[in-house]
Amino acid sequence: MSHTNSYESPFCTRYASPEMQYLFSADKKFTTWRRLWVALARAEHQLGLPVTQAQVDQLEANVENIDYDVAREREKVCRHDVMSHVYAYGVACPEAKGIIHLGATSCYVGDNTDVIIMRDALQVVRRKLINVIGNLARFADSYKAMPALAYTHLQPAQLTTVGKRATLWINELLMDLEEIDHRIASLKLLGSKGTTGTQASFMELFEGDSSKVKQLEQMIAEEMGFDAVVPVSGQTYSRKVDAQVLAALGGVAQSASKFANDMRILQSFKEMEEPFEKGQIGSSAMAYKRNPMRCERITALARYVMIDTLNPAFTAGTQWFERTLDDSANKRISMAEGFLGVDAILNIMMNVTDGLVVYPKIVRRRVMQELPFMATENIMMDAVKKGGDRQALHERIREYSMIAGKHVKEDGLENDLCELILADEMFMISREEMDKIMQPEQFTGRSQEQVTEFLQEFVQPILDANQDILNETAELSV
């Protein structure tokens, strides 16, 4: 079948990185199954079951020697993916075929592999997340003192700084990083629990020796790089684990969407832009347009991931007793696509945050258009100090603000509030005094200090601890 007449996931063709795609590939899945079968056989050999070192060695030598054709043909006969791969492994390892999967149930390879893949994929997400945080930290530091309009209700409210706004994005990403780290630290293997989680088949194999059954699990966990297995289970690990992991990914999507939406609005204001390639076309119709296409893609993918978090939540809530199989088809798609989606989002965010463009003159102009309204309290207080009546001054400012607002909104004129105030002797203010007040830097509060404190206290320790994974760049396929 050709690639052009059958469905291909856009995650593979357009969005997700080869690294993340590999983690959800057949090669990763089935070589991990085989590594788990090796670990099981090795532990069973060391604990005295009739499994020889030669059999373990043969299994180990053929971990990557997967004949997919043999497995596919076998699955047509037995209708069971695990047993078809047990068969294919046995064909490659004739001396060991009789002991492959000894005592285990399908979830021994299926569930343990899912946990291993989630751990590896979370590490990729973590690395990329830290790189985005690093990019934004440099940006915040560079622009920590540049006054910019701050908004409530998307209406100009007071002033902030360009760098301070970036710390809001970073802070949410730090919350996500904390959650991702917690999920990585919390992951445990299912271990070897048997068909209903009672380990009955292993008790049979070890003739009732509980200590050996427990030791078997610990040996497998250590070989696979885990310090623990789940304490109790049915046939599967609790599907709440999937829900918790995907909820953490959904958190990344939320933060990314917030960043991307802010950037899209800022690009509309012409204050900031995402990077724009030299030959990039913004619009097929309007050659002059520079659309925030990457941030729009972040928004689109984030929406998908946020909705995707409902999948494992419903699955976790509808598992019956020790397990039902209605999880399988869903989790094959939802967990993989959750990770592929967040990987794609973080690739774009790494790209965008590495080249954010600021237009200082536009930022300043937009500040100065609104600053007269924001400066009125200072003007009024100065007049009070000179003997003015606060209530009368307040009423006069209210009247002039309405007039100036009308001039801007209805007549399309510049904001002339300062001129109206200067012309009124009640305010006892000179142009020189007015110019002194109308300095945006005086209206940003502790923004600059907040940026410095936040970066030093909360961000830099993380960047210092992760120096080896910083300065990664992302090439986008589209």
PABA-552505 format. One record per residue (C-alpha): x, y, z. Coordinates in steps of 0.5 Angstrom, whole numbers, plus 500, padded with zeros to 3 digits. Example, Ala and Ser with C-alpha at 12.3 -4.5 7.8 and 13.67 -1.06 7.14 Angstrom:
// residues 2
    u    v    w
  525  491  516
  527  498  514
// end
This chain:
// residues 478
    u    v    w
  500  500  500
  503  507  498
  503  512  503
  499  517  499
  493  513  499
  492  511  506
  492  515  513
  498  518  516
  498  521  522
  500  529  522
  504  527  528
  509  523  524
  509  527  518
  509  534  520
  509  535  528
  513  530  533
  520  529  533
  523  523  530
  526  522  538
  519  522  540
  516  518  535
  521  512  536
  519  512  543
  512  510  541
  515  505  535
  514  498  534
  522  497  535
  522  501  541
  515  497  544
  518  490  542
  525  490  543
  523  493  550
  518  486  551
  524  482  549
  528  486  554
  523  484  559
  523  477  557
  530  477  558
  530  480  565
  524  475  567
  529  469  564
  535  471  568
  531  472  575
  528  466  574
  535  462  572
  538  466  578
  533  464  583
  533  456  581
  528  455  576
  529  450  570
  532  456  566
  539  456  563
  544  461  562
  545  459  555
  538  460  554
  538  467  557
  544  469  553
  541  467  547
  535  471  549
  539  477  550
  543  476  543
  536  476  539
  533  482  543
  533  486  536
  533  481  531
  525  481  530
  522  478  524
  515  482  524
  513  478  518
  513  471  523
  509  475  528
  504  478  523
  503  471  520
  502  468  527
  498  473  530
  493  472  524
  492  465  527
  492  466  534
  489  473  534
  494  475  540
  499  480  539
  503  478  545
  503  470  544
  505  472  536
  511  475  539
  513  470  544
  512  465  538
  517  470  533
  522  470  539
  522  463  540
  523  462  532
  529  466  533
  532  463  540
  530  455  539
  534  453  545
  530  458  549
  523  458  546
  520  453  551
  522  458  557
  520  465  554
  514  468  558
  515  463  563
  509  464  569
  507  471  566
  501  474  563
  500  479  557
  501  485  562
  507  483  564
  510  485  557
  505  490  555
  504  494  562
  511  494  564
  513  496  557
  508  502  557
  511  504  564
  518  504  561
  516  508  555
  512  513  559
  518  514  563
  523  515  557
  518  520  554
  517  524  560
  525  525  560
  524  528  553
  518  532  555
  522  535  561
  529  536  557
  525  540  552
  521  544  557
  527  546  561
  530  549  554
  524  553  553
  524  555  560
  532  557  559
  530  561  553
  524  565  556
  529  566  562
  534  570  558
  529  574  554
  526  576  561
  532  578  563
  534  582  557
  527  586  557
  526  586  565
  526  594  565
  522  595  559
  516  598  560
  510  595  557
  502  596  557
  499  591  562
  492  589  561
  486  586  565
  480  584  561
  484  585  555
  484  593  557
  490  597  559
  490  597  566
  497  599  569
  504  598  566
  509  592  567
  515  590  563
  516  586  557
  521  581  562
  516  581  567
  510  579  563
  515  573  561
  516  571  568
  508  569  568
  510  564  562
  516  561  566
  512  561  572
  507  556  569
  512  552  566
  516  551  572
  509  549  575
  509  544  570
  516  542  571
  515  540  578
  509  536  576
  513  532  570
  518  531  575
  513  528  580
  511  523  575
  517  521  573
  519  520  581
  513  516  582
  513  511  576
  513  504  578
  513  498  574
  507  493  574
  512  487  576
  510  480  575
  503  480  578
  500  474  574
  493  474  571
  489  477  577
  495  480  581
  495  475  586
  502  472  583
  499  465  583
  503  462  577
  509  464  580
  507  461  587
  506  455  583
  513  456  579
  517  457  586
  513  452  590
  510  457  595
  516  461  596
  514  468  597
  520  471  598
  523  468  591
  516  471  588
  518  478  591
  525  477  589
  524  476  582
  520  482  582
  525  486  585
  531  483  580
  526  485  574
  525  492  576
  532  493  578
  534  491  571
  529  495  568
  532  501  571
  526  502  577
  527  502  584
  520  499  586
  514  495  583
  507  497  585
  505  494  591
  498  491  589
  495  491  582
  490  487  579
  492  484  572
  494  491  570
  497  497  573
  492  502  576
  490  506  570
  490  512  574
  497  512  572
  496  514  565
  491  519  567
  496  522  572
  501  522  567
  497  525  561
  494  530  566
  501  533  567
  502  533  559
  495  537  559
  498  542  564
  504  543  559
  499  544  554
  495  549  558
  501  553  559
  503  553  552
  497  555  550
  497  561  554
  504  563  552
  501  562  545
  495  566  545
  499  572  549
  504  572  543
  498  572  538
  495  578  541
  502  582  542
  503  580  534
  497  583  533
  499  590  537
  505  589  533
  509  590  540
  512  583  539
  513  577  534
  515  570  533
  521  569  529
  519  570  521
  523  566  516
  526  570  510
  522  566  505
  516  565  509
  509  566  506
  504  569  511
  498  569  507
  497  566  500
  493  572  498
  496  578  502
  503  578  501
  505  584  506
  502  579  512
  506  576  518
  501  571  521
  503  568  528
  503  561  525
  507  558  530
  503  560  536
  497  558  532
  500  551  531
  501  551  539
  494  553  540
  491  548  536
  496  542  538
  495  544  546
  487  544  545
  488  537  542
  492  535  548
  488  538  553
  482  535  550
  486  528  550
  487  528  558
  479  526  558
  481  519  555
  485  516  560
  481  519  566
  474  515  563
  479  509  562
  481  509  569
  474  510  572
  471  505  568
  476  499  569
  472  493  572
  475  489  578
  482  486  576
  482  489  569
  477  489  563
  480  490  555
  476  497  554
  483  500  556
  487  497  550
  485  500  544
  484  507  547
  490  508  551
  494  506  544
  492  512  541
  491  517  547
  497  516  551
  502  516  544
  498  522  542
  498  526  548
  506  525  548
  507  526  541
  502  532  541
  506  535  547
  513  534  544
  510  538  538
  508  543  542
  515  544  546
  519  543  539
  515  550  536
  516  553  543
  523  552  543
  523  555  536
  519  561  538
  522  563  544
  529  562  541
  528  568  537
  522  572  540
  522  579  536
  520  586  540
  519  592  537
  521  597  543
  518  603  539
  511  600  538
  511  598  545
  513  605  548
  508  608  543
  503  604  546
  505  606  553
  505  613  552
  498  613  548
  495  610  555
  500  613  560
  496  620  561
  490  616  564
  495  612  569
  499  618  571
  493  622  573
  493  620  580
  501  622  581
  499  629  578
  493  630  582
  497  628  589
  502  633  586
  497  639  586
  494  637  593
  501  638  596
  501  645  593
  495  646  596
  489  644  591
  483  641  593
  483  633  592
  476  632  591
  475  638  586
  482  636  582
  479  629  582
  472  631  579
  476  635  574
  481  630  572
  475  625  571
  471  630  566
  478  631  562
  479  624  562
  472  623  559
  474  629  554
  480  626  552
  477  619  551
  472  622  547
  477  625  542
  481  618  542
  475  614  541
  470  618  537
  474  623  533
  481  619  532
  485  624  535
  491  623  540
  490  623  547
  490  630  549
  489  629  557
  496  632  559
  494  638  555
  488  639  558
  491  639  565
  497  643  563
  492  649  561
  488  648  567
  491  653  573
  487  649  578
  493  643  577
  499  648  578
  503  644  574
  509  646  569
  510  642  562
  517  641  565
  514  638  571
  509  634  567
  514  631  563
  518  629  569
  512  625  571
  510  622  564
  516  617  565
  514  610  564
  519  607  568
  516  610  574
  510  606  573
  512  599  573
  512  598  580
  517  592  582
  517  589  576
  524  589  574
  526  587  581
  521  582  581
  524  579  574
  531  579  577
  529  576  584
  525  570  580
  530  568  576
  535  568  581
  531  564  586
  527  560  582
  529  559  575
  537  559  575
  538  553  580
  534  549  575
  538  551  569
  544  550  573
  542  543  575
  541  542  568
  547  545  564
  548  538  560
  541  539  557
  541  546  555
  542  550  549
  538  545  545
  535  548  538
  529  545  534
  528  545  527
  521  545  525
  519  541  518
  513  546  517
// end
